Amino acid sequence: MDRDRILLTPGPLTTTLRTKLAMLKDWGSWDGDFIAITARVRRRLLDILHGHGSHVVVPLQGSGTFSVEAAVATVVPRDGHVLVPDNGAYCKRAARLAQMMGRRVTVLPTGEDRPVAADAVAAALRADPSITHVVLIHCETGTGVENPLAAVAAVCAEQGRGLIVDAMSSFAALPIDARQVRFDALVAASGKCLEGVPGMGFVFLREAIVAGCAGNSQSLAMDLHEQNVYMNKTGQWRFTPPTHVLAALDEAIEQFVEQGGQPARLARYADNYRTLAAGMQALGFRPFLDPQVQAPIIVTFHAPAHPAYDFKRFYEGAKARGFILYPGKLTQVETFRVGCIGAIGRNEMSQAVAAVADTLREMGIPGGAPAP
Ligand SMILES: *Cc1c(COP(=O)(O)O)cnc(C)c1O
C-alpha cells in the first residue's frame, strides 16, 4: 500500500496535498521571492496572534524544542531564575533545557492528570522574589491537558514577572489573543496546528522587552535577538533557512485563512476529538484525563487490561489499516495517545476508531477496558 498513512500524532501530522506540493520548488535564500515569503509568513503569524504593533515574530530553524530553548536563552538573563510549573513531559523538558543553559530553575510539581493551578504559581512567586520568569506549557502534549494560560499570565503581570509560553501544540487552534494575554515570549512551530511540515519554529516576543534581550543568549545559533535584528535589516535568515519548510508553511497558512482561521480550526479539532472520544468509549477504552481538562489536541487512553494487549502489536495492527498511533508518555500507568490535529476530519477519526476495533478483534481482545 503506497497511500500515505494518516498520522494521529501531534506532529509531524497529516498535511494536505497543496501543502506538500508547495515543497516542489527550490529557493535561493537571498532571493527577493524567498524574502517575500519570509515577510508574508511573519505578517500572517502576527495576524493570528493579534500581535501587530505590540509583538515581533522571529522564525528559527529546527524542531519546536530548538525554539523553546532559544526563547529561554534570549529572554531570561544569565542570572535569571525560572519557575516551571510541571504537569508533564514537556514541562520537564523545558526545566531541563533552562537548567542546562545555566539558568537557575525551580520546578513546581503538579499532578499529571490536572491543570497547573494559577494560585499555586502566585504563591510560589510571592514566596520567592528572586524568580524572574515563569515558563508555562499551554497544552501539555504528554497527556493532552490544557493549562490556564490567561490566569497564569494575569498572575505574572500582577507580580511583575516575565512569562514564556510554550504554545507549540495549541497555537492557531486554541484562542490566544496578545491584546488580552500578557507574555514576553510565546513559542510555536510549523508542523503542529498550522498543519505545515516540521523543521522550523517561531517565537513571538513582546516588543517592549526585545532591546533588553541583547547579549542574554549564550548560544550563537539560538540567539533570537540577533536573528530578529538581522531579519529586520536584510529580510533574510541569519543562517541557511529551511526553504521548503517555509514555503510549505506559507501555503498551509493560506489554507488556514481560507478555512476560517483559528475558530474554524478549533471547531474541526473539537469535532475530531468528540468523534474519537465517543468511538473509543464505545469500544470500552477509558481516557486518562477528565474531559473537563482535556484540550481537543491529543488524547491519552489507558491501555486495555487484557493479557493479550501489547502496544507494539496494537500499533502494527492500526498501521496495517492505515493509521499511525502514538505511544504514551506516562511513567506510572501504561497508556497510548491519539492526536486530533492535522489535515483530517470526522471521517478519518471514525475510520481510525474502526481500525482500532478491527485490530482488537485480530488480537483476540474483546474490548479496550483498562484495569479497574
Ligand atoms: C511538539 C512540542 C514541542 C516540540 O517538540 P519537538 O519534538 O522539538 O518538535 C514542545 N512543546 C510541546 C508542548 C509540544 O507539543
The ligand as a MOL file (V3000), in Angstrom:
LIG
                    3D

  0  0  0     0  0            999 V3000
M  V30 BEGIN CTAB
M  V30 COUNTS 15 15 0 0 0
M  V30 BEGIN ATOM
M  V30 1 C 5.7590 19.2810 19.8780 0
M  V30 2 C 6.0190 20.0310 21.1190 0
M  V30 3 C 7.2670 20.6030 21.3740 0
M  V30 4 C 8.4310 20.4940 20.4350 0
M  V30 5 O 8.8230 19.2150 20.2170 0
M  V30 6 P 9.8400 18.8950 19.0250 0
M  V30 7 O 9.9110 17.4130 19.0440 0
M  V30 8 O 11.1120 19.5460 19.3410 0
M  V30 9 O 9.2290 19.4670 17.7840 0
M  V30 10 C 7.4210 21.3440 22.5280 0
M  V30 11 N 6.4140 21.5070 23.3930 0
M  V30 12 C 5.2060 20.9840 23.1830 0
M  V30 13 C 4.1260 21.2230 24.1800 0
M  V30 14 C 4.9610 20.2160 22.0380 0
M  V30 15 O 3.7610 19.6840 21.8190 0
M  V30 END ATOM
M  V30 BEGIN BOND
M  V30 1 1 1 2
M  V30 2 1 2 3
M  V30 3 2 2 14
M  V30 4 1 3 4
M  V30 5 2 3 10
M  V30 6 1 4 5
M  V30 7 1 5 6
M  V30 8 2 6 7
M  V30 9 1 6 8
M  V30 10 1 6 9
M  V30 11 1 10 11
M  V30 12 2 11 12
M  V30 13 1 12 13
M  V30 14 1 12 14
M  V30 15 1 14 15
M  V30 END BOND
M  V30 END CTAB
M  END
